[in-house]
Amino acid sequence: MTLEERIARIDRADERSLTAQLVDLFLAAIASGELAPGARLPPTRGLATMAGINQLTAGRVYRRLQTLGAVVSEVGRGTFVRAAAAATHSERPGDASWQSYVLAPERDDESDRIVGEIARHVEDPTMIPLSAGYPALELIPVAALRAATVEAIDRHGPRAFQYGPIEGVSELRAALAELGRRRGLDDDANSIVATTGARQALTLAARATLRPGDKVACESPTFMGIIEALRTVGAELLPVPIDEHGLDTGALEQLLHRHEIRLLATQPRLQNPTGVDLSAERRERLVELARQHGFFILEDGVYGDLRFEGHDPGPLRALAPSHVIYVDSLSKTVGPGLRAGWIAASGPVLDRIIGEKRRDDAHGTTLTQQATAGFLAKGLYPPQLARARSHYRQGRDALLAALESELGAIAQFARPVGGGHVWVTLRQPLDDARLYREALAGGVTFVPGAAMLVERPRATHLRLSYGLPDPASIGEGVRRLAQAIRLVGRDAPAQRRSLPVT
């Protein structure tokens, strides 16, 4: 029976009023999809004729529907079903189903979901989280941080719990500037903005430099947070490949012949996930290209201090401070819960970053910033960094040994000279989604390569992290992963379905 037929057969003997019955009929039709969002309702005169009621009653029906948020009326056009109307029929306390109709459509992206699961898997004692770029709990200097926190409270009193400057407390900015000078940078405290971790720093830098539709070059693969920060502002990402010498500046030059970019995102020291450095020749060429074409370089240096071997080339920002926006944090070396991140920038873009910080969270956590400043001022970072390097080196060696033993014949991987990850490419392309599910079922996690690539993957890649599990767990995790790979590989379809690109 159509809605018109049901309206015409309205029950005049019903205890409910005609208005209430008609409202319920319309709400039921909207909820079932019979009246779709945007559908035009009959004019009040048409409804009156259809239901055998007067126009005043018909008007009352539509006003009640408006009050419930089911319809909107536009003068001269008529009455229409609202896009959010399908859930308005439910008025049960606690029923949040209406939100699905009000919220904008969510991007259906399995890689995003997997990245969101990393933190939950870390808390699961049955899981070996080779997906998590976290430091191990035993690496965090709890006693030193406790002392620094108590000293900050004793020194600053109630100021330790008050709002602080937008740019961050002065003591921390001064300490971070000094840390930068030891790396070859020439920044003073006024060039530093303290942030809530490097993730916020990336987001602020992206918002300060980009507008929707801007073209951005981005090395690929790269850290998921970089991709997310750039895409969130509506930028169009253009991939630049990486090889054993870092970002391919030749490929970047070819890209610049075809596109005008506003920013390039890169990790020139111990890149996540490959662990490679940008070679000296390419560093110089990249800076030349930035000056020639007038684009910013967003430099992520989060893993730059975790070097086990070789010479540290230092931050790229030292070569071109007006072009390079530098982002860093202490999350991998001291403690991620500190959320001790920062940006170093020069010129008008620094003012824009400060403006974006004010519009974001305005103030960092004052006590944490003061405690971190005290930790750095006491000279505790160098010995802590030495401990971190030793810890991560052991993890890397354990992971490489396990990979060689379990996957040497079916996978390719390079030996990183630092950082926290190994980038693995399987010789046989597999169904990423199924491999991920099989690995989870076997009690091990990894980051699918599709989550770290700007372009659609042409092979099966995995990022494996070695900072959190102990060496024995790393070996067991790779064994479980190898078992999942063999299982999926035995009946791999001819046509591989890769995860959607984030």
Backbone torsions as a table, in degrees:
resi	resn	phi	psi	omega
1	MET	NA	130.5	-178.6
2	THR	-74.4	166.0	177.6
3	LEU	-61.2	-41.6	179.3
4	GLU	-60.1	-40.2	178.8
5	GLU	-67.5	-39.2	179.6
6	ARG	-67.5	-37.3	177.4
7	ILE	-64.5	-41.8	-178.1
8	ALA	-66.9	-25.6	-177.2
9	ARG	-101.4	24.9	-179.6
10	ILE	-54.4	139.7	-173.8
11	ASP	-85.4	107.0	-177.4
12	ARG	-79.2	-8.3	177.3
13	ALA	-94.5	-3.6	-179.1
14	ASP	-65.5	147.8	179.4
15	GLU	-65.9	-29.4	-179.6
16	ARG	-75.0	154.3	178.9
17	SER	-69.5	160.4	177.0
18	LEU	-60.4	-38.1	179.2
19	THR	-60.3	-47.3	-178.4
20	ALA	-63.6	-40.2	179.7
21	GLN	-64.2	-42.5	-178.7
22	LEU	-68.1	-38.9	176.8
23	VAL	-59.9	-45.3	180.0
24	ASP	-63.4	-37.8	178.4
25	LEU	-62.1	-45.6	-180.0
26	PHE	-65.7	-43.3	180.0
27	LEU	-62.3	-40.6	178.5
28	ALA	-64.4	-39.6	179.3
29	ALA	-66.4	-36.9	178.1
30	ILE	-68.5	-45.3	-178.3
31	ALA	-62.5	-36.4	-178.3
32	SER	-80.2	-11.5	-177.0
33	GLY	91.6	-2.9	178.1
34	GLU	-60.9	-38.6	170.6
35	LEU	-106.1	107.2	-175.1
36	ALA	-81.6	160.1	174.4
37	PRO	-53.3	131.7	-178.5
38	GLY	91.3	-8.9	-179.4
39	ALA	-64.4	141.4	-179.1
40	ARG	-91.2	128.3	178.0
41	LEU	-82.9	157.8	177.9
42	PRO	-60.5	149.8	173.9
43	PRO	-62.1	160.2	-176.8
44	THR	-55.8	-37.3	178.9
45	ARG	-64.7	-41.0	179.1
46	GLY	-65.5	-41.2	178.0
47	LEU	-64.2	-41.0	-179.8
48	ALA	-60.5	-43.5	179.6
49	THR	-66.3	-43.9	-177.2
50	MET	-62.2	-42.8	-174.9
51	ALA	-93.6	-8.5	-177.4
52	GLY	70.2	39.8	179.4
53	ILE	-125.4	172.0	177.3
54	ASN	-86.3	167.1	-175.5
55	GLN	-67.8	-27.9	177.7
56	LEU	-63.0	-42.9	178.0
57	THR	-65.8	-41.2	177.7
58	ALA	-60.9	-41.3	177.7
59	GLY	-63.0	-37.7	178.3
60	ARG	-63.3	-38.6	179.0
61	VAL	-59.7	-47.6	-177.0
62	TYR	-69.6	-34.6	177.2
63	ARG	-65.7	-38.9	178.1
64	ARG	-64.8	-41.7	177.2
65	LEU	-62.9	-37.1	176.0
66	GLN	-64.3	-43.5	179.8
67	THR	-60.0	-37.1	178.9
68	LEU	-77.2	-6.4	179.7
69	GLY	80.7	16.1	-176.7
70	ALA	-85.7	-28.2	-175.9
71	VAL	-137.4	163.4	171.0
72	VAL	-128.6	144.7	178.5
73	SER	-113.5	133.1	178.3
74	GLU	-119.7	124.2	-177.6
75	VAL	-58.3	129.4	178.4
76	GLY	84.3	-10.6	-178.2
77	ARG	-115.8	-40.9	179.2
78	GLY	130.6	-162.2	-177.8
79	THR	-116.3	132.8	-172.5
80	PHE	-130.9	148.9	175.6
81	VAL	-70.0	130.7	178.0
82	ARG	-72.9	152.7	178.0
83	ALA	-62.7	-28.5	-177.2
84	ALA	-97.2	15.2	-168.5
85	ALA	-81.9	-18.7	-169.1
86	ALA	-62.9	-20.3	-178.9
87	ALA	-103.1	1.8	-173.0
88	THR	-72.3	-13.5	-179.8
89	HIS	-70.9	-19.2	-177.2
90	SER	-95.4	119.4	177.6
91	GLU	-119.5	25.5	179.0
92	ARG	-71.7	134.8	178.3
93	PRO	-57.7	132.7	177.5
94	GLY	84.7	-5.2	179.3
95	ASP	-78.2	112.5	-177.3
96	ALA	-103.8	14.6	-176.8
97	SER	-61.7	-26.6	-179.7
98	TRP	-61.6	-24.0	-176.4
99	GLN	-64.0	-30.9	-179.6
100	SER	-61.8	-24.4	-178.3
101	TYR	-91.1	-21.7	-178.2
102	VAL	-89.3	-39.3	-177.8
103	LEU	-67.9	147.0	176.0
104	ALA	-64.3	153.2	-179.9
105	PRO	-56.5	137.4	-179.9
106	GLU	-88.4	141.7	178.3
107	ARG	-67.3	123.7	-178.7
108	ASP	-83.8	96.0	-171.1
109	ASP	-138.7	109.0	-175.9
110	GLU	-66.9	-32.0	178.3
111	SER	-64.2	-41.9	176.8
112	ASP	-58.7	-41.2	-179.7
113	ARG	-63.7	-41.5	-179.3
114	ILE	-63.6	-44.4	179.1
115	VAL	-61.0	-38.2	178.7
116	GLY	-66.8	-19.8	-178.6
117	GLU	-85.3	-11.2	-172.8
118	ILE	-57.6	-48.8	-177.3
119	ALA	-60.7	-37.8	-179.4
120	ARG	-67.6	-37.5	-179.8
121	HIS	-68.4	-31.0	178.6
122	VAL	-61.7	-33.5	-178.1
123	GLU	-83.5	-5.5	-177.8
124	ASP	-89.8	113.2	-175.9
125	PRO	-68.2	-14.9	179.7
126	THR	-87.5	-6.5	-173.4
127	MET	-107.8	140.4	171.7
128	ILE	-99.9	107.8	-170.0
129	PRO	-88.1	79.0	173.4
130	LEU	-74.7	2.4	177.4
131	SER	-89.6	-18.7	-167.0
132	ALA	-93.4	120.5	174.4
133	GLY	-85.2	54.4	-177.7
134	TYR	-106.3	151.0	168.0
135	PRO	-78.7	153.5	177.6
136	ALA	-67.8	150.6	-179.2
137	LEU	-59.1	-38.0	-177.5
138	GLU	-69.2	-13.6	178.9
139	LEU	-81.7	-22.6	-175.7
140	ILE	-72.9	126.1	-175.8
141	PRO	-79.4	76.7	-172.4
142	VAL	-60.0	-46.9	-176.9
143	ALA	-61.9	-43.8	-179.6
144	ALA	-66.7	-39.1	179.3
145	LEU	-70.8	-35.7	176.2
146	ARG	-62.5	-45.8	179.7
147	ALA	-62.7	-41.1	-179.9
148	ALA	-65.5	-34.9	179.2
149	THR	-69.6	-45.7	178.5
150	VAL	-62.0	-42.6	179.4
151	GLU	-63.9	-36.9	178.1
152	ALA	-64.0	-41.9	178.4
153	ILE	-66.4	-43.9	180.0
154	ASP	-62.9	-37.4	-175.9
155	ARG	-77.8	-41.9	-171.6
156	HIS	-101.6	-14.6	179.1
157	GLY	58.3	-135.2	-177.4
158	PRO	-63.8	-20.2	177.0
159	ARG	-60.9	-26.2	179.7
160	ALA	-66.3	-17.0	-178.5
161	PHE	-116.2	11.7	-180.0
162	GLN	-97.0	161.9	171.1
163	TYR	-57.9	147.6	177.3
164	GLY	-116.2	-179.5	177.8
165	PRO	-60.9	149.8	179.1
166	ILE	-57.9	-40.2	-176.9
167	GLU	-74.2	-10.7	-175.7
168	GLY	110.3	158.9	-178.1
169	VAL	-65.5	146.0	-171.8
170	SER	-63.0	-36.0	-179.1
171	GLU	-62.1	-41.1	-179.7
172	LEU	-69.1	-43.5	-178.9
173	ARG	-62.3	-38.1	177.2
174	ALA	-65.7	-41.3	-180.0
175	ALA	-66.6	-38.2	179.1
176	LEU	-69.8	-36.2	176.0
177	ALA	-63.1	-40.8	177.6
178	GLU	-64.6	-40.2	176.0
179	LEU	-60.4	-41.2	177.9
180	GLY	-64.6	-37.9	-180.0
181	ARG	-64.3	-33.8	177.1
182	ARG	-69.1	-16.7	177.1
183	ARG	-97.3	0.6	178.8
184	GLY	101.9	5.4	178.4
185	LEU	-87.8	159.5	-177.6
186	ASP	-117.7	28.4	-177.0
187	ASP	-83.3	141.7	169.6
188	ASP	-100.2	179.2	-175.9
189	ALA	-59.9	-30.0	-178.0
190	ASN	-71.3	-12.5	177.3
191	SER	-91.2	-2.5	-173.1
192	ILE	-106.7	136.1	170.0
193	VAL	-120.8	117.9	177.0
194	ALA	-75.0	137.5	-176.9
195	THR	-129.2	166.8	176.8
196	THR	-84.2	77.8	-177.9
197	GLY	81.2	167.3	179.1
198	ALA	-69.5	-26.8	180.0
199	ARG	-61.9	-45.0	177.1
200	GLN	-64.3	-37.7	179.4
201	ALA	-59.7	-44.1	178.0
202	LEU	-61.8	-42.9	-179.4
203	THR	-64.2	-44.5	180.0
204	LEU	-64.0	-42.0	179.1
205	ALA	-63.2	-41.3	178.8
206	ALA	-64.0	-45.0	-178.6
207	ARG	-67.9	-30.7	-178.7
208	ALA	-75.0	-23.4	-173.1
209	THR	-112.7	-18.5	-169.1
210	LEU	-121.2	155.3	172.5
211	ARG	-129.4	159.7	-180.0
212	PRO	-53.8	133.0	179.1
213	GLY	94.3	-13.8	177.9
214	ASP	-62.8	145.2	177.0
215	LYS	-91.5	134.4	-177.2
216	VAL	-130.8	129.7	172.4
217	ALA	-87.0	139.5	-176.2
218	CYS	-144.3	126.4	177.2
219	GLU	-60.5	148.3	-175.8
220	SER	-143.8	120.4	11.7
221	PRO	-78.1	165.5	177.9
222	THR	-156.7	175.4	179.4
223	PHE	-60.9	135.3	-177.7
224	MET	-57.9	-36.1	-178.2
225	GLY	-64.3	-30.8	176.2
226	ILE	-67.0	-47.4	179.2
227	ILE	-59.2	-45.0	-178.4
228	GLU	-63.9	-43.9	-178.9
229	ALA	-61.7	-40.4	-178.0
230	LEU	-73.9	-40.3	-179.2
231	ARG	-71.9	-29.4	-178.5
232	THR	-63.3	-31.3	178.6
233	VAL	-84.7	1.3	177.0
234	GLY	86.5	18.4	179.6
235	ALA	-76.0	153.6	174.6
236	GLU	-95.6	116.3	-174.9
237	LEU	-89.4	132.7	178.4
238	LEU	-117.4	118.4	-173.6
239	PRO	-75.1	142.8	171.6
240	VAL	-123.3	124.3	-174.2
241	PRO	-72.2	162.7	178.2
242	ILE	-120.9	141.3	171.1
243	ASP	-128.9	-162.7	-175.2
244	GLU	-67.3	-9.9	178.0
245	HIS	-106.9	13.1	179.5
246	GLY	92.5	-157.7	-177.6
247	LEU	-56.7	134.2	-177.6
248	ASP	-80.1	97.9	-177.5
249	THR	-69.3	-25.2	174.7
250	GLY	-64.2	-44.4	176.8
251	ALA	-64.5	-36.7	177.2
252	LEU	-62.8	-40.6	178.1
253	GLU	-61.1	-42.3	177.8
254	GLN	-62.1	-39.6	178.5
255	LEU	-63.5	-39.8	-178.4
256	LEU	-69.0	-21.5	174.6
257	HIS	-68.9	-25.3	-174.9
258	ARG	-106.0	-21.7	-174.1
259	HIS	-136.3	148.4	170.4
260	GLU	-99.4	113.9	-176.9
261	ILE	-103.1	155.2	178.0
262	ARG	-101.5	-23.1	-174.8
263	LEU	-156.6	148.8	171.1
264	LEU	-121.0	130.6	177.7
265	ALA	-103.2	128.7	-176.1
266	THR	-150.6	159.8	172.5
267	GLN	-126.0	87.4	-171.2
268	PRO	-76.5	-9.4	179.4
269	ARG	-123.5	118.0	176.6
270	LEU	50.8	63.0	-172.3
271	GLN	-60.5	140.8	174.6
272	ASN	-98.5	114.1	22.7
273	PRO	-107.7	-1.5	-168.7
274	THR	-85.0	-23.4	-178.2
275	GLY	78.7	7.3	-176.8
276	VAL	-87.3	159.3	173.3
277	ASP	-102.9	150.6	170.6
278	LEU	-76.8	125.8	-175.8
279	SER	-64.3	159.1	-178.4
280	ALA	-59.2	-42.9	-179.9
281	GLU	-62.5	-42.7	-179.1
282	ARG	-72.4	-31.4	175.7
283	ARG	-59.4	-47.9	-179.7
284	GLU	-63.3	-42.0	-178.2
285	ARG	-67.7	-38.1	179.3
286	LEU	-62.4	-42.9	178.9
287	VAL	-65.0	-40.1	176.8
288	GLU	-58.9	-44.2	-179.2
289	LEU	-65.3	-39.4	178.7
290	ALA	-62.3	-41.8	179.0
291	ARG	-69.6	-39.6	-177.8
292	GLN	-68.3	-41.1	-174.4
293	HIS	-101.6	-7.1	174.8
294	GLY	69.0	52.0	175.5
295	PHE	-124.4	157.3	175.6
296	PHE	-79.6	153.2	169.2
297	ILE	-114.1	121.0	175.0
298	LEU	-96.1	108.5	-175.3
299	GLU	-102.1	119.3	175.8
300	ASP	-98.1	115.2	-177.3
301	GLY	-111.6	23.4	-171.4
302	VAL	-58.7	-39.2	-178.1
303	TYR	-95.9	2.6	-172.0
304	GLY	-59.4	-29.3	-178.8
305	ASP	-82.8	-13.8	-174.8
306	LEU	-89.0	59.0	-178.4
307	ARG	-98.2	131.1	179.0
308	PHE	-100.0	-29.2	-172.9
309	GLU	-143.8	156.0	172.2
310	GLY	79.7	-177.2	-175.5
311	HIS	-91.7	136.6	175.7
312	ASP	-85.0	116.8	-178.9
313	PRO	-73.6	-12.3	-179.5
314	GLY	82.6	166.1	-178.5
315	PRO	-62.7	143.6	176.4
316	LEU	-63.3	-29.0	-178.5
317	ARG	-56.8	-27.9	-179.8
318	ALA	-61.8	-25.7	-178.6
319	LEU	-83.8	-27.9	-174.3
320	ALA	-153.9	73.7	-174.5
321	PRO	-62.7	-25.9	179.4
322	SER	-78.4	-17.2	-178.7
323	HIS	-102.8	-23.7	-172.0
324	VAL	-105.4	126.0	171.4
325	ILE	-100.6	118.1	-172.5
326	TYR	-101.9	132.3	-179.4
327	VAL	-122.4	137.8	-179.3
328	ASP	-155.7	172.9	175.1
329	SER	-161.5	169.5	175.7
330	LEU	-102.1	14.7	-172.6
331	SER	-64.6	-36.4	-175.1
332	LYS	-88.2	-18.8	-174.3
333	THR	-108.5	-28.8	-178.0
334	VAL	-115.8	-61.6	-179.4
335	GLY	-176.4	121.4	-178.6
336	PRO	-65.3	-28.4	-179.4
337	GLY	-68.9	-15.7	174.7
338	LEU	-65.6	-27.6	-173.5
339	ARG	51.9	44.1	-177.4
340	ALA	-94.1	85.6	177.0
341	GLY	-115.1	169.3	177.7
342	TRP	-161.4	163.4	174.8
343	ILE	-124.1	138.7	169.1
344	ALA	-116.0	125.4	-177.8
345	ALA	-150.7	163.4	-178.6
346	SER	-134.4	151.2	174.6
347	GLY	82.7	-164.4	-176.7
348	PRO	-57.8	-28.4	-178.7
349	VAL	-65.3	-28.9	177.4
350	LEU	-63.6	-42.5	177.6
351	ASP	-61.9	-37.5	179.3
352	ARG	-68.5	-37.7	177.7
353	ILE	-64.0	-42.9	177.9
354	ILE	-61.9	-40.0	176.6
355	GLY	-62.2	-40.7	177.7
356	GLU	-67.3	-35.6	176.5
357	LYS	-63.2	-41.5	178.2
358	ARG	-62.7	-38.4	-178.7
359	ARG	-78.3	-14.8	-178.4
360	ASP	-89.0	-86.3	178.6
361	ASP	-116.0	-0.5	174.1
362	ALA	66.6	-50.4	-175.5
363	HIS	-134.8	140.1	172.0
364	GLY	-81.9	-175.3	178.0
365	THR	-82.9	109.0	-172.2
366	THR	-58.7	-47.8	-177.6
367	LEU	-60.3	-45.4	-179.7
368	THR	-62.9	-41.0	179.0
369	GLN	-64.6	-41.8	179.3
370	GLN	-66.4	-39.9	178.3
371	ALA	-65.1	-42.1	178.0
372	THR	-63.2	-41.0	177.4
373	ALA	-60.0	-43.2	178.3
374	GLY	-63.7	-41.0	178.0
375	PHE	-58.3	-45.9	-179.2
376	LEU	-70.3	-42.5	-176.9
377	ALA	-63.3	-29.5	179.7
378	LYS	-77.9	-1.3	180.0
379	GLY	76.4	25.3	-177.3
380	LEU	-85.7	-11.1	-177.0
381	TYR	-70.2	-45.8	-178.9
382	PRO	-56.4	-47.5	177.5
383	PRO	-66.4	-33.3	176.8
384	GLN	-66.1	-39.4	178.4
385	LEU	-64.0	-38.4	177.2
386	ALA	-62.2	-41.6	176.9
387	ARG	-62.5	-43.4	-178.1
388	ALA	-63.8	-43.2	-179.5
389	ARG	-62.5	-41.8	178.9
390	SER	-63.3	-43.3	-179.4
391	HIS	-63.1	-49.6	-177.4
392	TYR	-66.5	-36.2	178.1
393	ARG	-60.4	-43.6	177.4
394	GLN	-60.0	-41.7	178.3
395	GLY	-63.9	-43.5	178.5
396	ARG	-60.3	-47.0	-177.8
397	ASP	-62.7	-38.8	178.2
398	ALA	-65.4	-40.9	-179.2
399	LEU	-67.9	-44.5	179.8
400	LEU	-62.7	-40.7	178.9
401	ALA	-63.5	-41.3	-180.0
402	ALA	-67.9	-40.1	179.0
403	LEU	-63.5	-43.3	-179.9
404	GLU	-62.5	-40.4	-178.3
405	SER	-71.9	-44.3	-171.7
406	GLU	-94.1	-31.9	-172.2
407	LEU	-125.4	6.3	-174.7
408	GLY	-54.8	-32.8	-177.0
409	ALA	-86.0	-15.6	-173.2
410	ILE	-122.8	5.4	-177.0
411	ALA	-145.4	156.1	174.9
412	GLN	-114.2	141.4	177.5
413	PHE	-160.9	150.5	179.5
414	ALA	-106.0	160.1	-179.7
415	ARG	-90.8	105.3	-179.1
416	PRO	-71.5	146.6	178.4
417	VAL	-90.7	7.1	178.4
418	GLY	171.6	-168.4	-179.8
419	GLY	87.3	-156.1	-174.6
420	GLY	-132.4	9.3	-170.5
421	HIS	-145.4	160.9	169.6
422	VAL	-124.8	133.2	179.4
423	TRP	-96.4	118.3	-174.1
424	VAL	-113.8	134.5	176.0
425	THR	-121.2	122.9	179.1
426	LEU	-77.2	141.1	-179.5
427	ARG	-70.1	-28.8	178.1
428	GLN	-109.4	120.5	178.3
429	PRO	-62.6	136.0	180.0
430	LEU	-127.1	168.1	175.1
431	ASP	-73.0	108.3	-176.1
432	ASP	-57.4	-45.7	-175.8
433	ALA	-62.5	-43.9	-179.9
434	ARG	-68.5	-39.1	178.0
435	LEU	-61.3	-41.1	179.3
436	TYR	-63.1	-43.4	179.7
437	ARG	-64.6	-41.5	180.0
438	GLU	-65.9	-39.0	178.3
439	ALA	-63.4	-43.9	177.7
440	LEU	-59.8	-44.5	179.7
441	ALA	-61.4	-29.6	179.7
442	GLY	-87.9	-2.7	175.2
443	GLY	90.1	29.9	177.3
444	VAL	-143.8	146.9	179.4
445	THR	-122.9	156.4	173.6
446	PHE	-149.0	168.3	174.5
447	VAL	-98.3	117.7	176.7
448	PRO	-60.9	139.4	-177.2
449	GLY	-58.2	-29.3	-178.2
450	ALA	-59.7	-27.9	-180.0
451	ALA	-72.6	-14.1	-174.9
452	MET	-116.0	7.5	179.9
453	LEU	-110.5	139.6	176.5
454	VAL	-76.3	-36.2	-178.8
455	GLU	-98.6	170.5	177.2
456	ARG	-70.8	131.5	-175.9
457	PRO	-68.4	146.7	176.5
458	ARG	-109.2	-0.7	177.9
459	ALA	-145.5	174.4	178.5
460	THR	-96.9	114.2	-179.6
461	HIS	-114.8	151.4	176.4
462	LEU	-136.8	137.4	169.0
463	ARG	-100.9	124.2	178.2
464	LEU	-115.0	130.4	-176.4
465	SER	-109.1	145.4	-173.8
466	TYR	-124.0	11.8	-177.4
467	GLY	-81.4	-29.5	-173.3
468	LEU	-92.7	-52.5	-176.5
469	PRO	-72.8	155.1	173.8
470	ASP	-77.1	163.4	-176.0
471	PRO	-54.0	-40.6	179.9
472	ALA	-64.0	-41.4	179.3
473	SER	-67.2	-35.4	177.1
474	ILE	-60.5	-46.9	179.0
475	GLY	-60.5	-43.0	178.6
476	GLU	-66.7	-37.8	179.3
477	GLY	-63.1	-42.2	178.4
478	VAL	-66.4	-37.8	176.7
479	ARG	-60.1	-44.4	178.3
480	ARG	-64.6	-39.7	179.8
481	LEU	-65.0	-42.5	178.0
482	ALA	-60.2	-38.3	178.4
483	GLN	-63.7	-42.2	178.4
484	ALA	-65.1	-39.9	179.2
485	ILE	-64.0	-43.7	179.2
486	ARG	-63.9	-39.6	-179.8
487	LEU	-63.5	-47.1	-179.6
488	VAL	-70.2	-35.9	-178.0
489	GLY	-67.8	-26.8	-178.5
490	ARG	-63.2	-33.8	-179.2
491	ASP	-127.1	38.4	179.8
492	ALA	-63.4	131.8	178.0
493	PRO	-69.4	155.7	178.5
494	ALA	-64.5	-36.7	179.2
495	GLN	-102.3	109.6	-177.0
496	ARG	-79.1	136.3	173.8
497	ARG	-104.0	111.3	-179.9
498	SER	-89.9	161.0	177.2
499	LEU	-65.6	150.1	174.9
500	PRO	-59.5	146.6	-178.2
501	VAL	-79.8	133.8	177.4
502	THR	-88.9	NA	NA
